[in-house]
Amino acid sequence: LDFTKGALVLLMVLYHWMNYFVGVEGPAYSYLRFIPPSFIFISGFLLVKVYPPKYGLKQSRLYRRLLVRGLKILTLFTLLNVTANILFSTNYRGALPGIETFVSNAASIYLSGNGRMIFGILLPISYLLIISTLIFLSMRVTRHALTLVCAVSQICVVLMEYHNIPNPNMSFIAIGILGMAVGELSSRQISSWAARSWMLVGLYGGHLIVIHMFGETYALQVMGMCLGLLLLYSLGTRASQLYPLGSTLVMLGKYSLFAYVAQIALLQLLQAGLGAAHIHQ
């Protein structure tokens, strides 16, 4: 799993490099958009795999820890965006709005996720951590609560897409809840799927053809994300054979949150430096 997270960090570097220095449009993005939701999917997966076994659903420490961590990430997202709007004039979407406009657009940023921002994946991750406390509380009443919430969230996102109501935050949260639901599967089941590597390659190739022919939808994005993660997970089972790349990715995966923040900060600094050099010339 750490190998998978580390590989996603490297792919995210490519994704953001293209955003900053190539552009935000183009056919390549249809094949790369599975990368950002993969992070929140794995976050949801780890929530179920790590927290209830460690603390138990009846322990108040579980809910306190999730709330505190969610609020910390929410605070980190806010501080990073406030700092960026003060220090930098451009990002890959054009000019940053500035601190006054960022505050005035807070509703579109924090509610729908349609506002201009950077480090955007941190926001739905923080919401997922907070929402997970309610899901775990409901699981104390019935073990089917997570399945029900997952189904309702997926239906809501599909209906919003059908009615052309864009809400990236809701889409990412739904993917995180899907990750929680998948987290209830045994490691043996997941490993058995990942072991069928050639079948996964074929399915992923078919998925790319469908996207090329019919365009990208939420359902296709989720399908591509699951297939991509299984392929990376399959490679991760052979990480020892990929030395030293395998061990490097495992280490990167252990600090994926720090690596995510650091690579965007470095790209922002690099773009600002190149922009200043161009103006000087």
Protein Blocks (a to p, Z undefined) as FASTA:
>chain_A
ZZmmmmmmmmmmmmmmmmmmnojcdjklmmmmmmmmmmmmmmmmmmmmmmmmmnopkbmk
lmmmmmmmmmmmmmmmmmmmmmmmmmpmbdfebpaebjklmmmmmmmmmmnopaccehkl
mmmmmmmmmmmmmmmmmmmmpmklmmmmmmmmmmmmmmmmmnopacfklmmmmmmmmmmm
mmmpcfklmmmmmmmmmlmmmmmmmmmmmmmmnopafklmmmmmmmmmmmmmmmmmmmmm
mccklmmmmmmmmmmmmmmmmmmmmmmmmmmmmmmmmmmZZ
